[in-house]
């Protein structure tokens, strides 16, 4: 089954300011940034790769007519995270939506995995979410308004060989999301997450064999991976006022069979 047509904008984020981490390249973060601009938001994108980040911003400008602000940020570095927050506040006056998209995968059997492999994946995929929320939530609390959208994974629920570190990190993102949601609710701030299964982007195509991609695609009910913008659509929904009564939810963006 082929992907549906790309959706027209509906002005869902008009007047909102949005910060998105790990938006370089052509993955979910990039697509979320493009969709946010199409939906009327002012957007700042960050990444650790300066050249790729600026290329992404230029490409978004060509596609939408508006270029997002760019800021270099290593989400494993506390000083970078605080600088990102300060630059976003300086640019927008406030941040309405924070999208924690940064993540790092890899494949290693538990018995072969090094401490460094384990720690690096958890630092990028889980601890960065904590750092970003710690930096941005106080500004949202002060305004009694704001939304956080985290990027988890169905592997937070489902087992897959060679993915113990990534699955543990994403399960942690899910648990962190629920805890952050209960802490933030009294301040009018919502915190939710998406859990994609298989989304096709160039890095996945380069890092995964065609045979493995075919096997994973066959497990999807539609017989194909998601387009990255299909995941981004759900993140935009969670960022918008259409999801105003949702918090602490992990929304599976998946067509996998049970």
N, C-alpha and C positions, 0 to 999 in steps of 0.2 A: 504494500500500500504506500503510495507516495505522500509526501508532506502536503498539508493544505496551503492555501495562498497566504502570503505574508499579510498580517492584519493591518487595516487602516488605523490611524491614530484616533483616539477618543477624548483627548484632553484630560486624561485621568490624573496627571500630576501638575496641572497648571498652577503656577505660583509657588511650587515646591523647590527646595534646594536639596540636591542628592549628592552624596559622596560614595564612590564605588572603588573598592580595592581590587588589585590584580586585574586591571581592565585592558592591559596590553594584549597583543595577539588578536585572535579571532574567536575566542571562546565565550563562555557564558557571561563573564564580566563585561567584555566588549559589547555583546549584544544587549545586555541590560542597560549599558550607558546609552547606546543608540536608541533603544526603546524609550528610555526616560526622557531624552531630548525630544523625541517625536511626540511624547505625551505632554510636552509643555514645561518640563523641569529645567532649572539651571543645574548643570552637572559639573562635578569635579571628579576626575579619574586619577588613580594613582597606580604605580607599579614600581618594581625595583629595576626594571629594564628601561633606561631612558630612551634609547633609540626606538624601541618597539612601542613605547608609550606615546611618543610624539607621532609615530606613523599611525597609530590607532586613532589619535585625535584628529589628524589630518583626514583620515578615511571617513570618520564620522562627520566631519565638516562637509566633505564632498557628498555624502549620502543624505544629510539632513539640512545643510545650509547653516549649521551652527557648530562651532568648535567648543568642546568641553575644555575647562581649565585642567591643566596637568600639573601633578606634583609627584616627584620621586619619593618613594617611601618603601623601606624595608620593614614589613609588619612584624618582624622578629626583633626590631630595635626600638626600645621605648622612646628614645629621643626623636626618632623619625616619626613615630606615631603621634607624639605631642605636637611636633612641628606640622604634621598634616592637619591635625585638628585646628591649630592656630591659623593656618593659611586658609582653611575652609571658612572659618568664622570671619576672617578678614575679608574674604571675597564675597560672602553671601550675607553676613550679619548673623546668620543662624544656619544650622543644618537640620532640615526636616526629616531626612531619610539617610540612614547609614546602611550600606549594603556590604557585608563582610563576605567577600567572594574568594579571598586568598586561600589557596590549598596546594598541597604537594602530595603526589602519589609515589608510585614505585612498586616493585614486586620483589619479595624476598620471603623464603620460608623462615618460619620462626627459629629453627635450629641454626640457620645461617645468618640471621639478621644481626647486625652490629648495634651496639648502643648508639652510635652516631646516626645510623639509619633510622632507628626508632625515634630518637630525640628530635631529629630534624623534621620528620613528618609531623610529629605532634606539635612542635613549635610553630610551624607554618600553618597547619590546618586547624589547630585547636587553640593554642595559647594566644595566637594573634587575635582571635575573636574576643577573648578576655581583655587583651590590651586595648583593642579598639573600643570596646564597650566601656571600659574603665575611663578612657579619655573623653568619649563623646556623651555618655549618659548624663553626667552632671549638667551639661549645657541644655540638654533636653528636659531634665528635671526642673531646672530653673524656670523654663518657659511652660512647664506642664504640658508638653506636647512633643511628639516625635515618634519615629518608627525605625526599628532595626530589622533588617532581613538578613539572615545568615544562610550560607550555602552548605548544606550537609550532604548526605548521600544515602541511597538505599542500602549501602554496605554498612551503615550504622545499625541496620536491622538484620541483614542477610549475610551469611558466611560466604567467603570466596578465598580459595587457596592463595597464599602469597600476599594477602592484603591485611594481615593482622594489625600492622601499625596504622594503616589508613582507616580501616574499619573502626579501630579503637578511637582514633581521633574524631571521626565523624559521629560515632555514638556519643562521644563527649560533647560535640557541638549541639546535638539534640538535647542532652541533659542540661547543658549550660543555657540553652535557649529557654527551656521551661523555667529554670530557676530565675533567670534574668527577667522573664515575663512577670513572675509573681512579685519580684522586688520593684519592678518599674510601674506596674499597674496603678498604684496610688498616686503616681505623678502624671498620669495620663499618657504614658509612653507604652507602645506595643512592641513586642519582640516575637518574631516568628521565623521559621526556616523552611526552605525547600529541600527536598531529598530526591535529586535526579537519579535515574538509573543509568542510561547510556545516551549521551549527547555527542553528536559528531562534530569535531573541529580538527583543524590541521595537526595539532600536537598529538591528539589521539591517533590519527591516521599514521603519523610518523613513528609513534612509540608502540604500536600494536600491530601484530602481523595480520594480513588479510584473512587468514584462516581463523584467528581468534576473534576478529571483528565479525566475521560471518557467524561464528558460533554464538557470540553475545547477541547479535541482531536476531537470530532465530529464537532466542528466549523471550523476545518482546512480542506482545500480542499483535502489534501492527507489522511485525516482521522487518522493522527498520529502527535505526537509532532516532532519537529526538533531534530535531534541529535546535541549535543553541537558542534561537529566538523563541522556541516553544517553552523552554525553561524560563527564559527572561520574561515572558508574558506573565507567568505565575508570580515571579518576583515583583513585577510592576503592580499586579493585583494586590499583593500583600502590602506594598508600599502606599497604595492608594486608599482613599476614604471608603472604597467599596468593601474593604475588609475591616471596617471600624470596630466590630465586636470580636475580632479574632486576636488572641494573644496566647503565646505558649504553644502554638500549633506547629507541627512538622508536616508539611504538605508534600506528599509523594508525587513527583512528576515522573510517572513511570507507567509503561504499558506492560510490565512484566506479568506473566501468569503467576498466580499464587503458588 
